[in-house]
Amino acid sequence: MADTGATPDASAPATGADRSAKDGDDKSVRTTPPEGKLSPKDRRKRIADRVLAEGQVSIEDLVQELGVSQMTVHRDLDSLEHQGWLRKVRGGATAAPDALFESNARWRGNEQVAAKEAICAAALAIAEPGQAVIIDDSSTALPLARSLASRGAYTVITNSLQVINELAEEPDIRVIALGGEYHAAFNAFLGMSTADIARSFRADVAFLSTSAVDNGHCYHQAQENVLVKRALMAAARRRVLLVDHSKFGRQALYELAPLADFDLVISDDQLPQEERDALQSLGVRYELAAEGAHRA
């Protein structure tokens, strides 16, 4: 980025500060530019970091913090929303999901942590050493991936870059990475090419999650996620849905599958009684994991 500051007069005598700056590393005397002088990339990163840290932020606060116009903030939010980092709402932006927007992977990773760990502790008993295991890009299944290395040898098939990185250096874990188009907001590979690759495998068990469960079906906000998750389901002999209680009663645009298509649904013990009754009436096999419970 070009320096917009005043250019020193070359004919003026050098001061001690000038000589020090000239003799030393130029970088040592550079300071962070004023907020309004941030590059668009740095400005948008700051906006995304704040929304993901606080959950919601107003346009007025961003204007004051960044020293730019409302129009510039609106353009930045439009760009970040298009990339999947946040959702624009009236007067600001939020990281929380709705029927059309799935929240960023970083935001989801900090939600319902204890419930997800309990669910994955229960799921770990299903994954037997020596099996080929599918783990999708959900934050719910991430604790399961982290626990596999202590259980023995596995082949893990995944489209999640975070799972790939978690297991890449584990000597007993063979990782098969499903390539395709990388989506930074999900930290995963998604789309038609990823689904085509997934269908070429046959695994023992698939551990998947979903964004919303309503009326006996599970849903997701993005077509590219649904496409890959369906392919992962088809690639496994046994299918297990990992879904915490907060996903029940939510809505999302695209249907993934009926709950009955899963061999087992694992949720946590905070699941409301009416949802338990609904699962039982549908003939869905389910298990509830207690937070804080540990399994061998």
Secondary structure, DSSP 8 states (H G I E B T S, - for coil): ----S----TTS---HHHHHHHHS-GGGG-----GGGS-HHHHHHHHHHHHHHHSEEEHHHHHHHHT--HHHHHHHHHHHHHTTS-EEETTEEE----SS----HHHHTTSSHHHHHHHHHHHHTTS-TT-EEEE-S-STTHHHHHHHTTT--EEEEESBHHHHHHHTT-TTEEEEE--SEEETTTTEEESHHHHHHHTT--EEEEEE--SEEETTEEEES-HHHHHHHHHHHHTEEEEEEE--GGGBT---SEEEEEGGGSSEEEEETTS-HHHHHHHHHTT--EEEE-TT----
